[in-house]
Amino acid sequence: QYISRQDACICSDLVEETGLAQATISQHLSEIKKIGLLKGNFQGKNLCYCIDKERWEAFSTLFESFFNRISQQCC
């Protein structure tokens, strides 16, 4: 949610925001970037991340379509 409110951010911003370890944040951001939901580029020594809006919209459409097809009948 923090990243979606920013034009871009770096790992240290999220460390301050969440209180989690830098290595933890970095690993999670890297994995999210691998699946294409984030874009990232280096600004000096820091990797700056931002939301890949096109990919998020495609994912959102797919996710919504999946849940619209689920029957609401449950035990």
GUNU-185664 format. One record per residue (C-alpha): residue number from 1; x, y, z; residue in three letters; chain. Coordinates in nm, 4 decimals. Layout:
<recs>
NUM  X  Y  Z  ala  A
...
</recs>
This chain:
<recs>
1  0.0000  0.0000  0.0000  gln  A
2  0.2882  0.2342  0.0802  tyr  A
3  0.4445  0.1814  -0.2632  ile  A
4  0.1133  0.2449  -0.4386  ser  A
5  0.0943  0.5905  -0.2783  arg  A
6  0.4437  0.6857  -0.3979  gln  A
7  0.5829  0.7692  -0.7387  asp  A
8  0.8722  0.5467  -0.6435  ala  A
9  1.0539  0.4422  -0.3310  cys  A
10  1.3614  0.2620  -0.2118  ile  A
11  1.3979  -0.0238  0.0304  cys  A
12  1.5072  0.2008  0.3195  ser  A
13  1.1767  0.3922  0.2931  asp  A
14  0.9884  0.0689  0.3548  leu  A
15  1.2211  -0.0300  0.6386  val  A
16  1.1309  0.2949  0.8138  glu  A
17  0.7603  0.2543  0.7319  glu  A
18  0.7249  -0.1088  0.8462  thr  A
19  1.0035  -0.1598  1.0971  gly  A
20  1.1080  -0.4819  0.9244  leu  A
21  1.4713  -0.5651  0.8513  ala  A
22  1.6248  -0.4257  0.5318  gln  A
23  1.7126  -0.7772  0.4116  ala  A
24  1.3513  -0.8911  0.4579  thr  A
25  1.2104  -0.5938  0.2667  ile  A
26  1.4697  -0.6302  -0.0072  ser  A
27  1.3934  -1.0009  -0.0563  gln  A
28  1.0176  -0.9435  -0.0730  his  A
29  1.0516  -0.6556  -0.3192  leu  A
30  1.2819  -0.8654  -0.5344  ser  A
31  1.0295  -1.1502  -0.5491  glu  A
32  0.7417  -0.9147  -0.6300  ile  A
33  0.9549  -0.7593  -0.9038  lys  A
34  1.0297  -1.1059  -1.0476  lys  A
35  0.6601  -1.1708  -1.1084  ile  A
36  0.6247  -0.8323  -1.2745  gly  A
37  0.4052  -0.6431  -1.0293  leu  A
38  0.6829  -0.3940  -0.9534  leu  A
39  0.9335  -0.2180  -1.1725  lys  A
40  1.2698  -0.1166  -1.0405  gly  A
41  1.5754  0.0757  -1.1498  asn  A
42  1.8904  0.1914  -0.9819  phe  A
43  1.9249  0.5480  -0.8617  gln  A
44  2.2841  0.5619  -0.7536  gly  A
45  2.3381  0.2647  -0.5227  lys  A
46  1.9685  0.2277  -0.4387  asn  A
47  1.7123  0.0231  -0.6254  leu  A
48  1.3979  0.2322  -0.6636  cys  A
49  1.0659  0.0465  -0.7000  tyr  A
50  0.7285  0.1512  -0.8356  cys  A
51  0.4049  -0.0277  -0.9223  ile  A
52  0.3787  -0.1635  -1.2768  asp  A
53  0.0272  -0.0263  -1.3324  lys  A
54  -0.0427  -0.2233  -1.6504  glu  A
55  0.0580  -0.5506  -1.4852  arg  A
56  -0.1468  -0.4683  -1.1716  trp  A
57  -0.4549  -0.3938  -1.3847  glu  A
58  -0.4172  -0.7221  -1.5733  ala  A
59  -0.3722  -0.9112  -1.2454  phe  A
60  -0.6736  -0.7354  -1.0937  ser  A
61  -0.8916  -0.8295  -1.3904  thr  A
62  -0.7776  -1.1922  -1.3720  leu  A
63  -0.8270  -1.2062  -0.9953  phe  A
64  -1.1740  -1.0538  -1.0179  glu  A
65  -1.2711  -1.2936  -1.2960  ser  A
66  -1.1570  -1.5899  -1.0860  phe  A
67  -1.3622  -1.4902  -0.7822  phe  A
68  -1.6698  -1.4039  -0.9858  asn  A
69  -1.6800  -1.7660  -1.1053  arg  A
70  -1.6648  -1.9225  -0.7584  ile  A
71  -1.9904  -2.0626  -0.6310  ser  A
72  -2.0887  -1.9131  -0.2976  gln  A
73  -2.2174  -2.2475  -0.1721  gln  A
74  -2.0130  -2.3650  0.1193  cys  A
75  -2.0495  -2.6218  0.3959  cys  A
</recs>
